[in-house]
Amino acid sequence: MKIFKNILKFVLFFIIVFAIIFGLFNWPAVSTNLKYFWQSLTGKEHQRVQDTYLPKVDSVKQPTCQELEFSSDHIIIQKLNLDVPIVWDSPEDKFLENLKFGVAHYKG
């Protein structure tokens, strides 16, 4: 009987400590849930209403992309003593052929 009592004390202590630590780490979420639960019990709903609205801003059309000009780009791998060119916009049918010249980049 004494062993059962000690086990029960340990389990209750563990549950209480776990609940306290869980509540501390998750306090923002726990407090929001408690407020919602309390409001549903009391029937009070507090809703914030904004009296002033944000001003309307006319947006200026921005360019969506820029055309990139690729020069003779190279990739340098110093440990292997390699300086290989990058073949840009390589079509799928010539991709393996372009790999012989350097690093190939798929079109798109």
N, C-alpha and C positions, 0 to 999 in steps of 0.2 A: 504494500500500500504506500509505503514511503517513497519507493522508486517511481510509482505512478504520479505521486504528488510533485516530485522533483521534475519529472518530464513535463508535466502540465505547466509548472512555473516557467520552465525554459521556453516552451512553445509560446506561452502568452507574452513573455518578455520579448521574444524574437518578433512576434507579430506587432507589438506596440512600437518597438524600435524601428522596424521596417516601415510601418505606417508614418511615423514621424519623419524619417529620412525621405521617404517617397513624397510626402507633402511639402517638405522644404525644397526639394529639387524641382518639383513640378508645380510650384505655387501659382504661377500665372494661369495655367490651365485649370488647376483645381479651384481657384477663386472664381474664375469665369463660370465654371460649372455650378458652383455653389450659389452664385448670384442668380443664375438662370433658374435653378431649382427653387430658390427662395421666392423669386418673382412669380413662378408658376403656382406656388402654394398660396401666396397672398393675393394673387390676381392683379397685382400692380405691374404695369409695364412702363418702364421709363425709356422713352425714345427721344433721342437727340434730334432736334430739327435745326437745320442751318438756315438762318434768315438771309444771309448774304450769299450770293452765288459767285463763282469764279468768273472773271471777265473773259469774254470771247476773244480768242487770239486767232487772227488770220495767219495761217501758215504759208510760208513761202515755199514753193516747190523746189526741193533740193535734188541735185543729180543723184541717181540711184547707183550708178557705178562709174568707174573711170576706166578708160582704156589703158592697159598697161603696155608699156613698151619694153620688150625684153631685149636686152643686149646679149652679148656673148657671155652668158652666165656659165659659171663653172662651179663644181663642188670639189673641194680639196680635202683629201683624207691623208693627214700627215703620217700616221703610223704605217700606212701601206705605201706611202710616197706616190699617191695618185692625184692627178688633176684632170678630171673628166668633165666634158661639157654636158649641159642639160638640154635635151631636145624637147622643146615645148610643143603642146598641142599635137601630139602624135596620134594619127588616126589608128583605129583598131587593127586594120589589115597590115599596117607597116610598123606596128609597135615592136615586134620582136626584132625586126631589121634595124630599127633605131636604137635598140638596146646595145647593139654592137658598137655604136659610136659613143655611147655614154649613158647617162641617166635619161630615161624616157618618161614624159609626163602625158597622161591621157588627155585627150581633147575634152574640154568642158568645164 
